[in-house]
Amino acid sequence: MTSQSRARTGGQILIDALAINQVERIFSIPGESFLAALDALYDRPEIELITCRQEGGAAYMAEAYGKLTGKPGICFVTRGPGATNASCGLHVAMQDSTPMILLIGQIARKDMDREAFQEIDYRRMFGQVAKWVAQIEDASRIPEYLNRAFATATSGRPGPVVLALPEDMLTDIIDVADAKTWQQLSIHPASQDIDKTVGILSAAERPVIIVGGSGWNEATRLNMQSFAEKSAIPVVNSFRCQDYFDHEHPNYIGDLGLGVNPALTKTIRNADTLLVIGARLGEMTTGGFSLINIPNPKQTMIHVHVGAEELGHIYQPELAINASSSSFVDALKDREISPNSAERVKQARQAFEDWSASIQVKGLVQFSDIIKTVQNTTDDDTIICNGAGNNTGWLHRFYRFREYRTQLAPTSGTMGYGVPAAISAKLMYPQRTVVAFAGDGDFMMNGQELATAMQYGANIIVIIVNNGIYGTIRMHQERDYPGRVVGTDMVNPDFCALAKAYGGHAELVTNTGEFAPAFERAKSANSPALIEIQLDPDVLTPTMSIESLRAKAVE
């Protein structure tokens, strides 16, 4: 049954449709092209409008919201430069399979195809970084388009949707009925697929479970842990999905991604069966598509994915199952299989324990010890955020995640994600500790969003790893073009002074012993806090330094 129609502006119809679909927060940079929609928000106090500082930051916040909730994160930006800036968030949402809706104020319909001021055809511009791109020409169709956007963003493999909204369409007064609330779908496995899975796992001698992708929740994580434990099967996370399995669980043996444990790589190569749940098995998870044979894996592979188009896309599995991760695990959790080798799991677990133990490197700052301090002095529900850079390799190796959705990190490898994601998380969970790790180059991409954090009382903690270089690129440069350094040195601001200028708390750490008390003060500060850690620029990764790369080049 549809609601009663009434005459409203297109902007009011749009905001009413968002409210009907239970949108609680919009991340935005205001623009004159959608003033009618902004005006309609004035009468909808139940929808919180977060005014950001740059559209890229707003898009990252919306994407992080989508990760945290499984519902589309909403980002509203203006045309041209605004939409262009927001494109980085679309790319993250696409590669991370995150539901998101980007709303763009568009030029007036009467000026279309004249290359009017800031005119862009978004269907052409965003065709490859969104599941669906459309422009609403008729205000009477707003309810239809909005519900399709919600359905498209969440169905199958989730992802971003873009809707362009001509400014004159938003001021049209139309008498139209609202649509009903969008319904999220769940794809369930067939019973015979579960039977086949049980049979394959029971016959396996060296099985490994790889978990990742979208569609997980805390109950799914717990069910997966229970099944793995009683079946004596080791479990691995795909790239930047480390919070899908408790790292202190005896069946957890590590993650696939940056700086993979060589022992874990050997375990995957020697496995006779791979049960892959939710992960796409992209480039980062598979070591540049080299870890698993293409197109025919030597292991017997069971691939479970919510997007049918992903099954057989690169790897031809023995058994392809089109189902959501949560429904598959729920159907599998109570099934019995012949227990595998407990000793094999124990050995793989010990290899993880050894790999994730603190290490000593050159300089006064031992970054692995600092990461352990963060873990040991915060609750298990602390949310850890990061963007890109060599500093993330340390974080992924030495931090142990305990609960689902305590990691917000882009599988697309984008810089500048951590601070906006942390703000989004803190707005959703104000009582939880939220920490963003960022390299100096990474922070400079979206560090201005500290002003947004101040405005809305999002008291995040930002840990900046400052080594004065674009570390990841310097690493590749020193390896591939030894002695020819160019373009990777940085001159940074005084980060502590910058944080204080925004009104936040700031600490400088130049040796390991200074960090623990500084972190305690940051947690107690009634404001956003920033801790700058000055790391020796020679230290690139836990296993690599500039000095070692240059020595190898000489050899």
FILORO-362089 format. One line per 5 residues: number of its first residue (from 0); their letters; for each residue x, y, z of C-alpha. Coordinates in Angstrom, 1 decimal. Layout:
NUM	A	X:Y:Z ~ ... .
//
This chain:
0	MTSQS	0.0:0.0:0.0 ~ 1.5:3.3:-1.0 ~ 1.3:6.5:1.1 ~ -1.0:9.3:0.2 ~ 0.3:11.7:-2.4 .
5	RARTG	0.7:15.4:-1.8 ~ 2.2:18.4:-3.6 ~ 5.9:19.0:-2.7 ~ 9.1:20.2:-4.3 ~ 11.5:17.7:-5.7 .
10	GQILI	13.8:18.5:-2.9 ~ 11.2:17.6:-0.3 ~ 10.2:14.4:-2.1 ~ 13.9:13.4:-2.1 ~ 14.5:14.1:1.6 .
15	DALAI	11.2:12.4:2.4 ~ 12.3:9.3:0.5 ~ 15.6:9.2:2.4 ~ 13.7:9.5:5.7 ~ 11.3:6.7:4.7 .
20	NQVER	14.4:4.5:3.9 ~ 15.6:5.2:7.5 ~ 18.6:7.4:6.6 ~ 20.0:8.8:9.8 ~ 23.0:10.7:8.5 .
25	IFSIP	24.2:12.5:5.4 ~ 27.8:13.5:4.7 ~ 28.0:16.6:2.5 ~ 29.7:19.7:1.2 ~ 26.9:22.3:0.5 .
30	GESFL	26.3:23.5:-3.0 ~ 24.0:25.9:-4.8 ~ 22.9:23.2:-7.1 ~ 20.9:21.3:-4.4 ~ 19.7:24.2:-2.2 .
35	AALDA	16.1:22.9:-2.5 ~ 17.2:19.6:-0.9 ~ 19.1:21.4:1.8 ~ 16.1:23.5:2.6 ~ 14.0:20.3:2.9 .
40	LYDRP	16.4:18.9:5.5 ~ 15.6:21.9:7.7 ~ 12.2:20.2:8.4 ~ 13.8:16.7:8.9 ~ 15.8:17.0:12.2 .
45	EIELI	15.9:13.2:12.4 ~ 18.4:13.2:9.6 ~ 21.7:14.6:10.7 ~ 23.7:16.6:8.2 ~ 27.4:16.4:8.6 .
50	TCRQE	29.1:19.3:6.8 ~ 32.6:18.2:5.8 ~ 35.6:20.1:4.5 ~ 36.2:18.4:1.2 ~ 34.0:16.1:-0.9 .
55	GGAAY	36.7:13.4:-0.8 ~ 36.5:13.3:3.0 ~ 32.7:13.3:2.9 ~ 32.6:10.4:0.5 ~ 35.0:8.4:2.6 .
60	MAEAY	32.8:9.1:5.7 ~ 29.8:7.8:3.8 ~ 31.7:4.7:2.6 ~ 32.8:4.0:6.2 ~ 29.2:4.3:7.4 .
65	GKLTG	28.2:1.7:4.8 ~ 30.9:-0.6:6.0 ~ 29.9:-0.3:9.6 ~ 26.1:-0.7:9.1 ~ 25.6:-2.7:5.8 .
70	KPGIC	23.2:0.1:4.8 ~ 24.0:2.6:2.1 ~ 26.1:5.5:3.3 ~ 24.7:8.8:1.9 ~ 27.0:11.5:0.4 .
75	FVTRG	25.6:14.7:-1.1 ~ 27.8:16.9:-3.2 ~ 27.5:19.6:-5.8 ~ 28.3:19.3:-9.5 ~ 31.6:19.4:-11.4 .
80	PGATN	34.5:19.8:-8.9 ~ 32.4:18.5:-6.0 ~ 31.5:15.3:-7.8 ~ 35.1:14.9:-9.1 ~ 36.4:15.2:-5.6 .
85	ASCGL	34.0:12.6:-4.3 ~ 35.0:10.1:-7.0 ~ 37.7:8.6:-4.7 ~ 35.1:7.5:-2.3 ~ 33.2:5.8:-5.1 .
90	HVAMQ	36.3:3.9:-6.1 ~ 36.7:2.7:-2.5 ~ 33.1:1.6:-2.3 ~ 33.3:-0.2:-5.6 ~ 36.5:-2.2:-4.8 .
95	DSTPM	35.4:-2.8:-1.2 ~ 31.9:-3.9:-2.1 ~ 30.4:-1.2:0.2 ~ 26.8:0.0:-0.2 ~ 26.8:3.8:-0.8 .
100	ILLIG	24.7:6.4:-2.6 ~ 26.3:9.5:-4.0 ~ 23.8:12.3:-4.7 ~ 25.0:15.1:-7.0 ~ 23.4:18.4:-7.5 .
105	QIARK	23.3:18.9:-11.3 ~ 23.0:21.8:-13.7 ~ 19.5:22.9:-14.8 ~ 17.8:20.7:-17.5 ~ 17.4:23.6:-19.8 .
110	DMDRE	21.2:24.0:-20.0 ~ 22.1:20.4:-20.7 ~ 24.6:19.6:-23.5 ~ 25.9:23.2:-23.8 ~ 28.9:22.6:-21.6 .
115	AFQEI	27.3:24.8:-19.0 ~ 29.1:25.9:-15.9 ~ 30.5:22.8:-14.2 ~ 28.5:20.5:-16.5 ~ 29.4:16.8:-16.6 .
120	DYRRM	27.6:13.8:-17.8 ~ 27.9:11.5:-14.7 ~ 26.6:8.5:-16.5 ~ 29.8:8.6:-18.6 ~ 32.1:9.8:-15.9 .
125	FGQVA	31.2:7.3:-13.2 ~ 30.2:4.3:-15.3 ~ 33.1:2.1:-14.2 ~ 33.2:3.1:-10.5 ~ 29.5:2.6:-9.7 .
130	KWVAQ	27.0:-0.2:-10.0 ~ 24.4:2.2:-11.5 ~ 24.5:5.8:-12.5 ~ 21.3:7.7:-13.4 ~ 19.9:11.2:-13.6 .
135	IEDAS	16.4:12.0:-12.4 ~ 14.8:14.3:-15.0 ~ 11.2:14.1:-13.6 ~ 10.6:14.8:-9.9 ~ 7.6:12.5:-9.9 .
140	RIPEY	10.0:9.6:-10.3 ~ 12.2:10.4:-7.3 ~ 10.6:7.7:-5.1 ~ 11.1:5.1:-7.8 ~ 14.8:6.1:-8.4 .
145	LNRAF	15.7:6.3:-4.7 ~ 14.3:2.8:-3.9 ~ 16.1:1.4:-6.9 ~ 19.3:3.0:-5.7 ~ 18.9:1.4:-2.3 .
150	ATATS	18.2:-2.0:-3.8 ~ 21.0:-1.8:-6.3 ~ 23.6:-0.6:-3.7 ~ 22.8:-3.6:-1.4 ~ 21.8:-6.5:-3.8 .
155	GRPGP	24.2:-9.1:-5.0 ~ 27.7:-7.8:-4.6 ~ 27.1:-4.4:-2.8 ~ 28.5:-1.2:-4.2 ~ 28.0:2.5:-4.9 .
160	VVLAL	25.2:4.1:-6.9 ~ 25.2:7.7:-8.3 ~ 22.1:9.8:-8.8 ~ 22.4:13.2:-10.5 ~ 19.7:15.7:-9.5 .
165	PEDML	19.2:18.7:-11.8 ~ 18.7:21.8:-9.7 ~ 15.5:22.9:-11.5 ~ 14.0:19.4:-11.0 ~ 14.5:19.8:-7.3 .
170	TDIID	12.4:23.0:-7.3 ~ 9.6:21.5:-9.3 ~ 6.3:21.1:-7.3 ~ 4.8:17.7:-7.9 ~ 1.9:15.7:-6.4 .
175	VADAK	3.3:12.2:-6.0 ~ 3.0:9.3:-3.6 ~ 6.0:8.1:-1.6 ~ 7.3:4.6:-2.1 ~ 7.4:2.0:0.6 .
180	TWQQL	10.6:1.3:2.6 ~ 13.3:-0.5:0.6 ~ 13.7:-4.2:1.5 ~ 17.2:-5.7:1.8 ~ 17.6:-9.1:0.2 .
185	SIHPA	19.6:-12.1:1.4 ~ 20.7:-14.9:-1.0 ~ 20.7:-18.4:0.6 ~ 22.6:-21.5:-0.4 ~ 20.9:-24.6:-1.7 .
190	SQDID	20.9:-27.5:0.8 ~ 22.7:-29.7:-1.7 ~ 25.5:-27.1:-1.8 ~ 26.0:-27.4:1.9 ~ 26.0:-31.2:1.6 .
195	KTVGI	28.7:-31.0:-1.1 ~ 30.7:-28.6:1.0 ~ 30.6:-30.9:4.0 ~ 31.7:-33.8:1.8 ~ 34.6:-32.0:0.3 .
200	LSAAE	35.8:-30.7:3.7 ~ 35.5:-34.2:5.2 ~ 37.6:-35.7:2.5 ~ 40.3:-33.0:2.7 ~ 43.6:-33.5:4.4 .
205	RPVII	44.9:-29.9:4.4 ~ 42.0:-27.5:4.1 ~ 42.1:-23.8:4.7 ~ 39.2:-21.3:5.1 ~ 39.6:-17.8:3.7 .
210	VGGSG	37.1:-15.2:4.8 ~ 36.4:-11.7:3.6 ~ 34.1:-9.6:1.4 ~ 30.8:-8.1:2.4 ~ 27.8:-9.5:4.2 .
215	WNEAT	29.3:-10.4:7.5 ~ 28.2:-9.6:11.0 ~ 29.2:-10.4:14.6 ~ 26.9:-13.5:14.7 ~ 28.5:-14.8:11.5 .
220	RLNMQ	32.0:-14.3:12.9 ~ 31.1:-16.3:16.0 ~ 29.5:-19.1:14.0 ~ 32.5:-19.3:11.8 ~ 34.8:-19.5:14.7 .
225	SFAEK	32.7:-22.3:16.3 ~ 32.7:-24.3:13.0 ~ 36.4:-23.9:12.4 ~ 37.3:-25.0:16.0 ~ 35.2:-28.2:16.0 .
230	SAIPV	36.4:-29.0:12.5 ~ 40.1:-28.2:13.2 ~ 40.5:-26.1:10.1 ~ 42.8:-23.0:10.1 ~ 41.2:-19.7:9.1 .
235	VNSFR	42.8:-16.8:7.1 ~ 41.5:-13.3:6.4 ~ 41.5:-11.7:2.9 ~ 43.2:-8.3:2.5 ~ 42.0:-5.8:5.1 .
240	CQDYF	39.2:-8.0:6.4 ~ 41.1:-8.8:9.6 ~ 38.2:-8.2:11.9 ~ 36.2:-11.1:10.6 ~ 37.9:-13.6:12.9 .
245	DHEHP	39.2:-13.2:16.4 ~ 43.0:-13.0:16.2 ~ 43.3:-14.7:19.6 ~ 41.3:-17.7:18.5 ~ 43.5:-20.8:18.2 .
250	NYIGD	42.4:-21.5:14.6 ~ 43.4:-18.0:13.3 ~ 46.6:-18.1:11.4 ~ 47.0:-14.7:9.7 ~ 45.9:-12.4:6.8 .
255	LGLGV	46.7:-12.2:3.1 ~ 47.7:-8.8:1.9 ~ 50.7:-6.6:2.4 ~ 53.9:-8.2:3.8 ~ 52.4:-11.7:4.1 .
260	NPALT	54.0:-14.1:6.5 ~ 56.1:-16.5:4.3 ~ 54.9:-19.4:6.4 ~ 51.2:-18.5:5.6 ~ 52.0:-18.3:1.9 .
265	KTIRN	53.4:-21.8:2.2 ~ 50.3:-23.0:4.0 ~ 48.0:-21.7:1.2 ~ 50.2:-23.2:-1.5 ~ 50.3:-26.6:0.2 .
270	ADTLL	46.6:-26.7:1.0 ~ 44.6:-29.4:-0.8 ~ 41.2:-27.5:-0.3 ~ 40.3:-23.9:0.0 ~ 36.9:-22.8:1.3 .
275	VIGAR	36.6:-19.1:0.3 ~ 33.7:-17.3:1.9 ~ 32.9:-13.8:0.7 ~ 36.3:-12.9:-0.6 ~ 36.7:-12.0:-4.3 .
280	LGEMT	40.3:-13.2:-4.3 ~ 41.6:-10.0:-5.7 ~ 45.2:-8.9:-6.5 ~ 46.2:-8.0:-3.0 ~ 44.8:-11.1:-1.4 .
285	TGGFS	46.5:-13.4:-3.9 ~ 49.9:-11.7:-4.1 ~ 49.4:-10.3:-7.5 ~ 47.3:-13.2:-8.7 ~ 50.3:-15.5:-8.1 .
290	LINIP	49.3:-17.4:-4.9 ~ 46.5:-19.5:-6.6 ~ 46.7:-20.9:-10.1 ~ 44.6:-19.2:-12.8 ~ 42.1:-20.3:-14.0 .
295	NPKQT	42.3:-23.8:-12.4 ~ 43.5:-23.8:-8.8 ~ 45.6:-26.8:-7.9 ~ 43.6:-26.9:-4.6 ~ 40.0:-28.1:-4.6 .
300	MIHVH	38.2:-24.7:-4.3 ~ 34.8:-24.0:-2.9 ~ 33.9:-20.3:-3.6 ~ 31.0:-18.7:-1.8 ~ 30.1:-15.2:-3.0 .
305	VGAEE	26.9:-13.1:-3.0 ~ 27.7:-11.8:-6.5 ~ 27.1:-14.4:-9.1 ~ 29.3:-12.5:-11.6 ~ 32.3:-13.1:-9.2 .
310	LGHIY	32.0:-16.9:-9.3 ~ 34.3:-18.2:-12.1 ~ 35.4:-14.6:-12.9 ~ 39.1:-15.4:-12.4 ~ 39.2:-18.8:-10.7 .
315	QPELA	37.2:-21.8:-11.7 ~ 36.1:-23.4:-8.4 ~ 35.2:-27.1:-7.9 ~ 32.0:-25.8:-6.3 ~ 30.6:-22.3:-6.8 .
320	INASS	27.9:-21.2:-4.4 ~ 25.9:-18.0:-4.9 ~ 25.0:-17.0:-1.4 ~ 25.6:-14.3:1.2 ~ 28.4:-15.1:3.7 .
325	SSFVD	26.0:-14.8:6.6 ~ 23.4:-17.3:5.2 ~ 26.1:-19.7:4.1 ~ 27.9:-19.8:7.5 ~ 24.5:-20.1:9.2 .
330	ALKDR	23.6:-23.1:7.1 ~ 27.1:-24.7:7.7 ~ 27.7:-24.0:11.4 ~ 25.9:-27.0:12.8 ~ 27.1:-29.5:10.3 .
335	EISPN	29.6:-32.2:11.3 ~ 32.7:-33.0:9.3 ~ 35.5:-35.4:10.0 ~ 37.9:-33.3:12.2 ~ 41.1:-32.3:10.5 .
340	SAERV	44.6:-32.3:12.0 ~ 44.7:-30.4:15.3 ~ 48.5:-30.5:15.2 ~ 48.6:-28.9:11.8 ~ 46.4:-26.0:13.0 .
345	KQARQ	48.7:-25.7:16.1 ~ 51.8:-25.4:13.9 ~ 50.2:-22.8:11.6 ~ 49.0:-20.8:14.7 ~ 52.5:-20.8:16.1 .
350	AFEDW	53.8:-19.4:12.9 ~ 51.3:-16.6:13.2 ~ 52.3:-16.0:16.9 ~ 56.0:-15.8:15.9 ~ 55.3:-13.4:12.9 .
355	SASIQ	53.1:-11.0:14.9 ~ 55.4:-10.7:17.9 ~ 57.2:-7.4:18.4 ~ 60.5:-6.8:16.6 ~ 63.4:-4.4:17.0 .
360	VKGLV	64.5:-2.0:14.2 ~ 66.8:0.9:13.8 ~ 66.1:4.1:15.7 ~ 64.5:5.3:19.0 ~ 61.0:4.4:18.0 .
365	QFSDI	59.9:0.8:18.0 ~ 56.7:1.0:16.0 ~ 55.6:-2.6:16.7 ~ 55.8:-1.9:20.4 ~ 53.6:1.2:20.0 .
370	IKTVQ	51.0:-0.8:18.1 ~ 51.0:-3.4:20.9 ~ 50.5:-0.6:23.4 ~ 47.4:0.6:21.6 ~ 46.0:-2.9:21.5 .
375	NTTDD	46.8:-3.6:25.2 ~ 45.4:-0.4:26.6 ~ 42.1:-0.2:24.7 ~ 38.9:-2.3:24.7 ~ 38.3:-5.1:22.2 .
380	DTIIC	35.6:-2.9:20.5 ~ 38.1:-0.1:19.7 ~ 37.8:0.8:16.0 ~ 41.1:1.0:14.1 ~ 41.2:3.0:10.8 .
385	NGAGN	43.9:3.5:8.2 ~ 44.5:4.7:4.7 ~ 47.5:3.6:2.6 ~ 51.2:3.6:3.1 ~ 54.0:1.5:4.5 .
390	NTGWL	52.8:2.2:8.1 ~ 49.7:0.1:7.4 ~ 51.9:-3.0:6.9 ~ 53.1:-2.6:10.5 ~ 49.5:-2.2:11.7 .
395	HRFYR	48.2:-5.2:9.9 ~ 51.0:-7.4:11.1 ~ 51.2:-6.5:14.8 ~ 47.7:-5.4:15.8 ~ 45.3:-8.2:16.8 .
400	FREYR	41.6:-7.6:16.0 ~ 39.1:-9.2:18.3 ~ 35.6:-8.2:17.2 ~ 33.8:-7.6:13.9 ~ 33.9:-4.2:12.3 .
405	TQLAP	36.7:-2.9:14.4 ~ 38.8:-2.4:11.2 ~ 38.0:0.3:8.7 ~ 40.6:0.1:5.9 ~ 40.3:0.5:2.1 .
410	TSGTM	41.1:-2.6:0.0 ~ 41.6:-0.1:-2.9 ~ 44.7:1.2:-1.2 ~ 43.6:4.8:-1.2 ~ 45.4:7.4:0.8 .
415	GYGVP	43.6:9.9:3.1 ~ 40.9:7.4:4.2 ~ 41.7:6.9:7.8 ~ 40.8:10.2:9.3 ~ 37.4:10.6:7.6 .
420	AAISA	36.6:7.0:8.4 ~ 37.4:7.5:12.0 ~ 35.1:10.5:12.2 ~ 32.3:8.5:10.7 ~ 32.9:5.7:13.2 .
425	KLMYP	33.1:8.0:16.2 ~ 29.8:9.7:15.2 ~ 28.2:6.3:15.1 ~ 29.8:5.0:18.3 ~ 30.7:8.0:20.5 .
430	QRTVV	31.4:5.8:23.5 ~ 34.0:3.6:21.8 ~ 37.7:4.5:21.2 ~ 38.4:5.2:17.6 ~ 42.0:5.5:16.4 .
435	AFAGD	43.2:6.5:12.9 ~ 46.7:5.5:11.9 ~ 48.1:7.7:9.1 ~ 51.5:8.3:7.5 ~ 52.5:11.9:7.1 .
440	GDFMM	51.6:11.8:3.4 ~ 48.4:10.0:4.0 ~ 47.3:12.5:6.7 ~ 47.9:15.5:4.5 ~ 45.3:14.2:2.0 .
445	NGQEL	42.4:14.7:4.3 ~ 43.8:16.1:7.6 ~ 41.6:19.1:7.3 ~ 38.7:17.0:8.3 ~ 39.9:17.5:11.9 .
450	ATAMQ	37.8:20.6:11.6 ~ 34.8:18.4:11.0 ~ 35.7:16.3:14.0 ~ 35.9:19.4:16.1 ~ 32.6:20.8:14.9 .
455	YGANI	30.7:17.6:15.7 ~ 32.5:16.5:18.8 ~ 34.0:13.4:17.2 ~ 36.9:12.9:19.6 ~ 39.0:10.5:17.5 .
460	IVIIV	42.7:9.8:18.1 ~ 45.0:10.3:15.1 ~ 48.4:8.7:15.2 ~ 50.7:10.2:12.5 ~ 53.8:8.2:11.5 .
465	NNGIY	56.0:11.0:10.3 ~ 59.2:10.0:8.4 ~ 59.3:12.9:6.0 ~ 58.9:10.8:2.8 ~ 56.3:9.1:0.7 .
470	GTIRM	57.5:5.8:2.1 ~ 55.8:3.3:-0.1 ~ 56.9:5.0:-3.3 ~ 60.4:5.5:-1.9 ~ 60.6:1.8:-1.2 .
475	HQERD	59.7:0.9:-4.8 ~ 62.1:3.7:-6.1 ~ 65.0:2.5:-4.1 ~ 64.4:-1.1:-5.3 ~ 63.8:-0.4:-8.9 .
480	YPGRV	65.8:2.7:-9.6 ~ 68.7:2.7:-7.0 ~ 70.5:5.9:-6.4 ~ 67.9:7.9:-8.4 ~ 65.6:9.4:-5.7 .
485	VGTDM	63.2:12.0:-7.0 ~ 59.8:13.3:-5.9 ~ 59.4:11.3:-2.7 ~ 60.8:13.8:-0.1 ~ 58.3:15.9:1.9 .
490	VNPDF	58.4:19.1:4.0 ~ 55.7:18.7:6.6 ~ 54.0:21.2:8.9 ~ 54.3:21.1:12.6 ~ 51.6:18.5:13.1 .
495	CALAK	51.1:19.2:16.8 ~ 50.7:22.9:16.2 ~ 48.3:22.1:13.4 ~ 46.1:20.0:15.6 ~ 46.1:22.7:18.3 .
500	AYGGH	45.1:25.3:15.7 ~ 42.0:23.2:15.1 ~ 41.4:23.1:18.8 ~ 42.5:19.6:19.4 ~ 44.9:17.9:21.8 .
505	AELVT	48.4:17.1:20.5 ~ 51.5:15.1:21.6 ~ 54.9:14.6:20.0 ~ 56.6:11.2:20.4 ~ 60.3:10.8:19.5 .
510	NTGEF	61.0:7.5:21.4 ~ 59.0:4.5:22.3 ~ 58.8:5.2:26.0 ~ 57.0:8.5:25.4 ~ 54.1:6.9:23.6 .
515	APAFE	52.1:5.1:26.4 ~ 51.6:8.2:28.6 ~ 50.9:10.3:25.5 ~ 48.3:7.8:24.4 ~ 46.6:7.9:27.8 .
520	RAKSA	46.4:11.7:27.8 ~ 45.0:11.5:24.3 ~ 42.3:9.1:25.4 ~ 41.4:11.4:28.3 ~ 41.3:14.6:26.2 .
525	NSPAL	37.8:16.0:25.7 ~ 38.6:16.8:22.1 ~ 40.0:15.2:19.0 ~ 43.7:14.2:19.7 ~ 46.8:13.8:17.5 .
530	IEIQL	50.0:12.0:18.3 ~ 52.9:12.6:16.0 ~ 55.5:9.8:16.0 ~ 58.8:10.7:14.4 ~ 60.1:7.5:12.7 .
535	DPDVL	63.5:7.1:11.2 ~ 63.0:7.5:7.5 ~ 65.4:4.6:6.9 ~ 62.8:2.2:8.4 ~ 60.4:1.3:5.6 .
540	TPTMS	58.7:-1.9:6.6 ~ 59.2:-4.5:9.4 ~ 61.6:-6.3:7.1 ~ 63.0:-3.6:4.8 ~ 65.0:-0.4:5.2 .
545	IESLR	66.5:2.0:2.7 ~ 69.9:0.9:3.8 ~ 69.2:-2.7:3.0 ~ 67.7:-1.9:-0.4 ~ 70.8:0.1:-1.3 .
550	AKAVE	73.1:-2.7:-0.1 ~ 71.2:-5.2:-2.2 ~ 71.4:-2.9:-5.3 ~ 75.2:-2.7:-4.9 ~ 75.4:-6.5:-4.8 .
//
